[in-house]
Amino acid sequence: MNLHDREVERERESRRRWSEEREMSAAAVPPSTSAGRHNVFVYGSLMAEEVVSVLLKRVPASSPAALHG
């Protein structure tokens, strides 16, 4: 396989992975829950209860999660 063929193959693989990740991320979006509540994914400083408390005037229940893609 020459250099050009390898580059073409890498580009195809990259596009395939991007497409798969896009489909998975769309499927991973959780639906809204009852009573107007929503599931959200946060990271960084929004994981600190002190920060959330200042912003929301409360600390909602949370659980660990991973976001892929």
GUVEX-694906 format. One line per field, with one value per residue (C-alpha): residue number from 1; residue in one letter; chain; x, y, z. Coordinates in steps of 0.1 Angstrom, whole numbers, plus 5000, padded with zeros to 4 digits. Example, Ala and Ser with C-alpha at 12.3 -4.5 7.8 and 13.67 -1.06 7.14 Angstrom:
i: c(1_2)
aa: c(a_s)
ch: c(A_A)
c1: c(5123_5137)
c2: c(4955_4989)
c3: c(5078_5071)
This chain:
i: c(1_2_3_4_5_6_7_8_9_10_11_12_13_14_15_16_17_18_19_20_21_22_23_24_25_26_27_28_29_30_31_32_33_34_35_36_37_38_39_40_41_42_43_44_45_46_47_48_49_50_51_52_53_54_55_56_57_58_59_60_61_62_63_64_65_66_67_68_69)
aa: c(m_n_l_h_d_r_e_v_e_r_e_r_e_s_r_r_r_w_s_e_e_r_e_m_s_a_a_a_v_p_p_s_t_s_a_g_r_h_n_v_f_v_y_g_s_l_m_a_e_e_v_v_s_v_l_l_k_r_v_p_a_s_s_p_a_a_l_h_g)
ch: c(A_A_A_A_A_A_A_A_A_A_A_A_A_A_A_A_A_A_A_A_A_A_A_A_A_A_A_A_A_A_A_A_A_A_A_A_A_A_A_A_A_A_A_A_A_A_A_A_A_A_A_A_A_A_A_A_A_A_A_A_A_A_A_A_A_A_A_A_A)
c1: c(5000_5015_5014_4984_4964_4972_4961_4928_4923_4930_4905_4878_4884_4883_4850_4835_4845_4831_4798_4796_4804_4778_4752_4761_4761_4726_4714_4730_4710_4686_4650_4635_4621_4587_4577_4598_4631_4659_4690_4722_4758_4783_4820_4847_4838_4801_4810_4818_4788_4799_4797_4763_4750_4759_4743_4712_4707_4705_4725_4705_4710_4738_4753_4786_4784_4807_4802_4819_4828)
c2: c(5000_5033_5066_5079_5048_5049_5085_5077_5047_5069_5095_5068_5054_5088_5096_5062_5068_5103_5090_5063_5087_5111_5084_5072_5107_5114_5081_5089_5121_5112_5122_5148_5135_5143_5175_5197_5183_5175_5153_5173_5165_5188_5189_5212_5236_5227_5194_5213_5216_5251_5264_5247_5261_5296_5293_5274_5283_5245_5213_5189_5151_5139_5107_5099_5096_5094_5112_5095_5111)
c3: c(5000_4990_5009_4990_4996_5034_5036_5018_5041_5072_5060_5055_5089_5105_5087_5098_5134_5134_5120_5146_5174_5162_5161_5196_5211_5196_5211_5245_5251_5279_5277_5300_5332_5347_5364_5340_5352_5329_5330_5324_5320_5337_5341_5354_5381_5378_5396_5428_5451_5462_5427_5420_5453_5443_5409_5417_5454_5460_5453_5432_5434_5411_5399_5381_5343_5313_5280_5251_5218)
